[in-house]
Amino acid sequence: MARPKNVLPPYKRHKPEARCWVGGHWLSLGPYDSPESRAEFARVCAEVAAGNANAVAARATTKAITVGELIVAFKEYAEGYYIRPDGTQTGEANEYGQALRVARELYGHTPAKEFGPLALKAVRQKMVERGWCRVRVNRQVNRVRRCWKWGASEEMVPGSLVADLAAVAGLRKNRSVAPETEPIGPVPDAHFRATLPELVPTVRAMVELQRTAGLRPCEVTRLVPADIDTSGELWIFAPAEHKMSHLGRDKAIPLPPSARTILEPWLKGKAPDEIVFSPWAARKEMYERRRAKRKSKVQPSQADRSKPESAKTRPTRAKFTTQNYGSWIARAAKRAGAPHWHPNQLRHLFASEVRARHGLEVAPILLGHKRADVTQVYAEKNLAAGMEVAKKMG
């Protein structure tokens, strides 16, 4: 077992002076073993423990830090900040990486304090040239801004630079060369039904649950029995971790009886924290379906598909991601001769039907949309209204 990495820097002697290695730089602390050097060392250790080593080193060095050094320090922060309760990273850290890669390619060796509005516009133009749509370009430019805002909070760049970068307006619709994208709409019900027979039972249950309950793709792929409150007449979807849980918001969505019918067989024998829809089961179902359709003799190398996951060169993931979940659907739609569609379009279809049948006021309840300033009493009334609508949906 490898020795755990020491987060705090050691106190070192270099001729008559003391120094420590922080973030790729030697920091001078003063005369070795003097009270002043010990106090300075304690200050550096406290800042490293409170922030990150790259930021501390950048502030302490006399030369101005470059854009590349600022980005490295920010990425270290982002990788530790944008994580789920189970320790896995969210997709936000990857989005920051893509946005800041463009800035680093153009201005990596430029002093970070000289990265002004014109530089930000040049980075934005590079994103447009890469074919990114207008909405994505605006989002990625905002992420670049937030990197410099974080740098100002760590005293790595002047605070006035944050206001200068904020002065750059976003691209407006039909007023730039950046391509526009069509808004995501609901999948046509005919395409949905045509795809169902081509899906293996596990993925089919996931798709049908989304269709009847309007859950997000990520909520279906990460669903565990503990997320479902089965104590009442109607089951309630109340996940501990969701899109807005980091803001302290609770989520409780009543599930229609049809969603309960879909879920019940898949919850049997599952531990509270066990993934309900397993990609291992989906792959096994796929092999069984192919075996049943096969007309030629089975090759010896394919006779046994029951190897443990640890013995396989490329073991299957423990749970679906939204990307490979979408891939299962895309392949099934292609086999069915239906146009390509995405799993999040099922949520749009659900929302459209609820709004058409029961009004705009009820749709946010069953979709889990809540405003931060809604009182607890009002939330309870919404939940009760949503339960009545869920009963009527069947």
Wavefront OBJ file of the C-alpha trace (Angstrom):
o trace
v 0.000 0.000 0.000
v 1.379 3.401 -0.982
v 2.218 5.864 1.746
v -0.456 8.604 1.959
v 0.584 11.910 0.430
v 1.566 14.617 2.905
v -0.655 17.616 2.145
v 1.305 20.157 4.212
v 4.839 21.159 3.079
v 7.856 20.263 5.249
v 10.098 22.899 6.867
v 13.497 22.702 5.097
v 16.932 24.226 5.625
v 18.757 25.799 2.667
v 22.110 27.203 3.807
v 21.293 29.996 6.311
v 17.644 30.259 5.259
v 14.504 28.202 5.747
v 12.190 27.316 2.890
v 9.351 24.988 1.904
v 8.163 23.462 -1.379
v 4.619 24.554 -2.272
v 2.837 24.198 -5.603
v 6.004 23.630 -7.628
v 7.938 26.548 -6.081
v 10.400 27.015 -3.221
v 9.104 29.670 -0.830
v 11.642 31.526 1.304
v 10.657 31.775 4.978
v 13.551 33.726 6.510
v 16.542 32.743 8.702
v 16.473 29.028 9.558
v 14.877 28.129 12.919
v 14.127 31.769 13.728
v 10.769 32.742 15.285
v 10.004 34.767 12.183
v 10.567 31.810 9.814
v 8.506 29.508 12.051
v 5.649 32.017 12.083
v 5.850 32.417 8.303
v 5.873 28.614 7.892
v 2.771 28.316 10.104
v 1.021 30.934 7.954
v 1.881 29.071 4.710
v 0.647 25.749 6.167
v -2.617 27.353 7.267
v -3.204 28.811 3.788
v -2.400 25.474 2.110
v -4.868 23.707 4.399
v -7.551 26.340 3.684
v -7.073 26.594 -0.083
v -4.768 24.794 -2.466
v -1.015 24.725 -2.839
v -0.899 26.185 -6.342
v -2.824 29.276 -5.279
v -0.590 29.844 -2.248
v 2.557 29.470 -4.341
v 1.254 31.838 -7.005
v 0.588 34.577 -4.445
v 3.950 34.110 -2.755
v 6.129 34.218 -5.868
v 7.322 37.644 -6.915
v 6.679 37.116 -10.650
v 3.180 37.564 -12.027
v 1.440 34.229 -12.516
v 0.519 33.221 -16.028
v -2.872 32.210 -17.388
v -1.676 28.604 -17.507
v -0.683 28.645 -13.818
v -4.014 30.185 -12.817
v -5.884 27.499 -14.758
v -3.858 24.699 -13.137
v -4.648 26.101 -9.690
v -8.350 26.478 -10.517
v -8.627 22.947 -11.937
v -7.213 21.565 -8.692
v -9.924 23.466 -6.831
v -12.707 22.438 -9.258
v -11.837 18.738 -9.114
v -12.239 18.811 -5.343
v -15.325 21.046 -5.306
v -17.573 19.598 -8.012
v -18.095 16.157 -6.492
v -21.122 14.130 -5.450
v -21.647 12.769 -1.910
v -20.271 9.388 -3.051
v -16.981 11.032 -4.089
v -17.457 10.844 -7.860
v -16.997 13.967 -9.949
v -19.890 15.762 -11.579
v -19.750 16.775 -15.228
v -19.048 20.398 -14.299
v -15.315 19.832 -13.777
v -15.058 18.418 -17.309
v -16.974 21.397 -18.727
v -14.531 23.769 -17.034
v -11.660 21.780 -18.519
v -13.009 22.211 -22.053
v -13.640 25.933 -21.592
v -10.271 26.715 -20.015
v -8.374 24.626 -22.553
v -9.191 27.239 -25.194
v -7.936 30.067 -22.956
v -4.741 28.181 -22.168
v -4.029 27.447 -25.850
v -4.247 31.142 -26.757
v -2.884 32.824 -23.621
v -1.113 30.123 -21.601
v 2.106 32.164 -21.126
v 0.410 35.560 -20.777
v 0.301 37.066 -17.254
v -3.133 36.346 -15.810
v -3.579 39.965 -14.723
v -3.314 41.045 -18.391
v -6.183 38.793 -19.507
v -8.790 41.462 -20.155
v -12.023 41.887 -22.136
v -10.283 41.750 -25.536
v -8.591 38.465 -24.597
v -11.917 37.032 -23.451
v -13.492 38.010 -26.776
v -10.635 36.283 -28.616
v -11.253 33.128 -26.593
v -14.963 33.379 -27.383
v -14.213 33.744 -31.105
v -12.047 30.612 -30.955
v -14.965 28.707 -29.437
v -17.223 29.899 -32.257
v -14.655 28.749 -34.832
v -14.748 25.293 -33.275
v -18.406 25.047 -34.197
v -19.872 25.405 -30.718
v -23.433 26.719 -30.679
v -24.225 30.165 -29.284
v -25.732 28.895 -26.012
v -22.738 26.669 -25.316
v -20.286 29.459 -26.135
v -21.993 31.797 -23.650
v -21.929 29.146 -20.947
v -18.261 28.369 -21.509
v -17.322 32.061 -21.504
v -19.069 32.384 -18.135
v -16.974 29.493 -16.848
v -13.804 31.306 -17.945
v -15.035 34.376 -16.055
v -15.615 32.289 -12.919
v -12.025 31.040 -13.077
v -10.769 34.631 -12.848
v -13.324 35.433 -10.162
v -11.954 32.534 -8.099
v -8.428 33.788 -8.787
v -9.397 37.200 -7.392
v -10.770 35.550 -4.247
v -7.385 33.820 -3.807
v -5.493 37.112 -4.387
v -3.919 35.718 -7.553
v -5.324 38.408 -9.901
v -6.629 41.940 -9.227
v -10.265 42.127 -8.183
v -10.898 44.914 -10.697
v -10.247 42.425 -13.500
v -13.405 40.517 -12.573
v -15.539 43.598 -13.272
v -13.711 44.195 -16.561
v -14.436 40.647 -17.758
v -18.076 40.939 -16.670
v -18.458 43.888 -19.064
v -18.219 41.503 -22.052
v -21.817 40.839 -23.101
v -22.953 37.417 -24.210
v -23.745 36.572 -27.803
v -27.318 37.450 -28.781
v -29.645 35.233 -30.747
v -29.363 35.747 -34.519
v -26.801 38.534 -33.968
v -23.630 36.457 -34.219
v -22.066 33.871 -36.528
v -22.341 31.186 -33.837
v -24.815 28.471 -34.922
v -28.215 28.339 -33.271
v -29.678 25.070 -32.022
v -33.295 24.053 -31.998
v -34.838 23.705 -28.530
v -35.225 20.125 -27.323
v -38.805 18.995 -27.746
v -40.718 15.913 -26.672
v -40.106 12.648 -28.491
v -43.110 11.713 -30.653
v -45.074 8.981 -28.940
v -44.976 6.862 -32.122
v -41.155 6.889 -32.105
v -41.136 5.972 -28.413
v -43.470 3.009 -28.923
v -41.588 1.791 -31.999
v -38.340 1.687 -30.003
v -39.700 -0.267 -27.017
v -39.621 -3.794 -28.563
v -35.931 -3.359 -29.446
v -34.900 -2.552 -25.859
v -33.747 -5.215 -23.388
v -36.025 -5.518 -20.299
v -33.777 -3.445 -18.009
v -33.499 -0.472 -20.356
v -37.146 -0.795 -21.358
v -38.188 -0.479 -17.700
v -36.006 2.621 -17.350
v -37.572 4.212 -20.430
v -41.130 3.360 -19.347
v -40.461 4.763 -15.862
v -39.267 8.027 -17.375
v -42.295 8.106 -19.628
v -44.798 7.650 -16.802
v -43.058 9.620 -14.013
v -41.093 12.311 -15.875
v -37.811 11.636 -14.076
v -34.511 12.955 -15.380
v -32.179 10.427 -17.082
v -29.624 10.825 -14.278
v -32.312 10.126 -11.673
v -33.248 6.872 -13.369
v -29.666 5.692 -13.839
v -28.762 6.390 -10.178
v -32.057 5.167 -8.685
v -31.772 3.081 -5.489
v -34.631 1.667 -3.342
v -33.851 4.202 -0.600
v -34.975 6.971 -2.993
v -38.550 5.631 -3.011
v -40.896 6.172 -0.059
v -43.283 3.205 -0.240
v -45.130 3.853 3.027
v -48.208 5.596 1.563
v -50.905 4.849 -0.938
v -48.820 6.575 -3.591
v -45.101 6.055 -3.742
v -42.972 9.198 -3.413
v -39.675 9.743 -5.209
v -37.532 11.541 -2.615
v -33.807 11.156 -3.441
v -31.209 12.238 -0.907
v -28.959 13.571 -3.674
v -30.356 15.431 -6.669
v -29.708 18.401 -8.942
v -30.467 21.056 -6.300
v -29.432 19.178 -3.145
v -26.261 21.290 -2.856
v -28.553 24.304 -2.290
v -30.253 22.581 0.630
v -33.522 21.924 -1.211
v -35.611 18.815 -0.646
v -37.307 16.930 -3.413
v -40.529 14.898 -3.209
v -42.398 13.825 -6.339
v -45.513 11.616 -6.197
v -45.333 8.714 -8.635
v -48.412 7.618 -10.609
v -49.694 4.061 -9.952
v -48.375 3.006 -13.370
v -44.843 3.953 -12.258
v -45.279 1.806 -9.147
v -46.316 -1.137 -11.354
v -43.117 -0.735 -13.381
v -40.867 -0.404 -10.330
v -42.184 -3.164 -8.060
v -40.536 -6.143 -9.830
v -37.181 -4.365 -9.930
v -37.144 -3.467 -6.221
v -37.575 -7.036 -4.984
v -34.489 -8.354 -3.223
v -32.578 -5.088 -3.605
v -30.626 -3.553 -0.734
v -31.571 0.065 0.102
v -28.396 1.438 -1.499
v -28.215 -1.009 -4.435
v -28.641 0.306 -7.976
v -32.089 -0.700 -9.245
v -31.242 -0.828 -12.964
v -27.902 -2.552 -13.471
v -25.906 -2.442 -16.718
v -24.667 -5.955 -15.877
v -28.254 -7.219 -16.093
v -28.816 -5.296 -19.322
v -25.749 -6.804 -20.939
v -26.760 -10.316 -19.856
v -30.224 -9.754 -21.360
v -28.619 -8.555 -24.588
v -26.494 -11.721 -24.846
v -29.505 -13.932 -24.142
v -31.520 -12.172 -26.853
v -28.713 -12.574 -29.372
v -28.280 -16.242 -28.414
v -31.976 -16.902 -28.948
v -31.845 -15.387 -32.442
v -28.644 -17.152 -33.426
v -28.913 -19.832 -36.124
v -25.265 -20.922 -36.456
v -23.307 -22.992 -33.953
v -21.956 -21.169 -30.890
v -18.180 -20.796 -30.913
v -16.290 -22.271 -27.902
v -14.906 -18.843 -27.012
v -18.467 -17.507 -26.752
v -20.005 -20.494 -25.004
v -19.509 -19.128 -21.509
v -20.464 -15.506 -20.843
v -20.552 -15.983 -17.067
v -17.060 -14.738 -16.213
v -16.892 -12.575 -13.087
v -16.479 -8.886 -13.799
v -13.028 -8.852 -12.178
v -11.771 -11.400 -14.744
v -12.796 -9.347 -17.774
v -10.455 -7.076 -19.687
v -13.076 -4.313 -19.824
v -15.466 -4.810 -16.897
v -18.974 -3.378 -17.177
v -19.733 -0.215 -15.222
v -21.447 -0.620 -11.868
v -24.220 1.716 -13.004
v -25.442 3.393 -16.156
v -24.238 6.835 -17.105
v -26.578 9.170 -18.950
v -24.329 8.793 -22.007
v -24.394 4.994 -22.303
v -28.076 4.947 -21.318
v -28.703 7.214 -24.292
v -26.552 4.930 -26.460
v -28.758 1.925 -25.630
v -31.801 3.925 -26.733
v -30.114 5.246 -29.886
v -29.135 1.755 -31.057
v -32.628 0.417 -30.344
v -34.248 3.296 -32.264
v -31.958 2.625 -35.220
v -32.893 -1.075 -35.253
v -36.573 -0.112 -35.118
v -36.193 2.319 -38.013
v -37.212 5.261 -35.824
v -35.434 8.655 -35.860
v -32.763 9.243 -33.253
v -34.048 10.543 -29.903
v -32.600 11.210 -26.449
v -33.829 10.017 -23.020
v -34.353 13.588 -21.768
v -36.999 14.017 -24.479
v -39.182 11.635 -22.462
v -39.247 14.199 -19.662
v -40.336 16.843 -22.166
v -43.095 14.529 -23.393
v -44.291 13.936 -19.833
v -44.257 17.665 -19.065
v -46.197 18.515 -22.220
v -48.935 16.002 -21.420
v -49.277 17.051 -17.773
v -49.467 20.717 -18.740
v -52.075 20.019 -21.452
v -54.277 17.873 -19.206
v -53.908 19.481 -15.782
v -52.599 23.015 -16.290
v -49.362 24.915 -15.971
v -49.606 25.224 -12.173
v -49.382 21.468 -11.563
v -46.607 20.604 -14.053
v -43.707 21.975 -11.917
v -44.889 19.854 -8.965
v -44.631 16.542 -10.785
v -41.367 17.621 -12.426
v -39.741 18.579 -9.117
v -39.315 22.274 -9.989
v -39.290 24.485 -6.876
v -38.330 28.084 -6.212
v -35.915 28.755 -3.381
v -38.295 31.230 -1.644
v -41.348 28.918 -1.544
v -42.460 28.311 2.033
v -42.737 24.843 3.536
v -46.545 25.152 3.861
v -46.893 26.017 0.190
v -44.645 23.043 -0.717
v -46.936 20.705 1.242
v -49.974 22.027 -0.622
v -48.159 21.454 -3.903
v -47.323 17.889 -2.959
v -50.952 17.190 -2.052
v -52.139 18.639 -5.355
v -49.541 16.616 -7.212
v -50.697 13.407 -5.503
v -54.271 14.031 -6.643
v -53.109 14.533 -10.225
v -50.891 11.436 -10.065
v -53.895 9.342 -8.977
v -55.926 10.575 -11.951
v -53.101 9.750 -14.365
v -53.395 6.011 -13.660
l 1 2 3 4 5 6 7 8 9 10 11 12 13 14 15 16 17 18 19 20 21 22 23 24 25 26 27 28 29 30 31 32 33 34 35 36 37 38 39 40 41 42 43 44 45 46 47 48 49 50 51 52 53 54 55 56 57 58 59 60 61 62 63 64 65 66 67 68 69 70 71 72 73 74 75 76 77 78 79 80 81 82 83 84 85 86 87 88 89 90 91 92 93 94 95 96 97 98 99 100 101 102 103 104 105 106 107 108 109 110 111 112 113 114 115 116 117 118 119 120 121 122 123 124 125 126 127 128 129 130 131 132 133 134 135 136 137 138 139 140 141 142 143 144 145 146 147 148 149 150 151 152 153 154 155 156 157 158 159 160 161 162 163 164 165 166 167 168 169 170 171 172 173 174 175 176 177 178 179 180 181 182 183 184 185 186 187 188 189 190 191 192 193 194 195 196 197 198 199 200 201 202 203 204 205 206 207 208 209 210 211 212 213 214 215 216 217 218 219 220 221 222 223 224 225 226 227 228 229 230 231 232 233 234 235 236 237 238 239 240 241 242 243 244 245 246 247 248 249 250 251 252 253 254 255 256 257 258 259 260 261 262 263 264 265 266 267 268 269 270 271 272 273 274 275 276 277 278 279 280 281 282 283 284 285 286 287 288 289 290 291 292 293 294 295 296 297 298 299 300 301 302 303 304 305 306 307 308 309 310 311 312 313 314 315 316 317 318 319 320 321 322 323 324 325 326 327 328 329 330 331 332 333 334 335 336 337 338 339 340 341 342 343 344 345 346 347 348 349 350 351 352 353 354 355 356 357 358 359 360 361 362 363 364 365 366 367 368 369 370 371 372 373 374 375 376 377 378 379 380 381 382 383 384 385 386 387 388 389 390 391 392 393 394
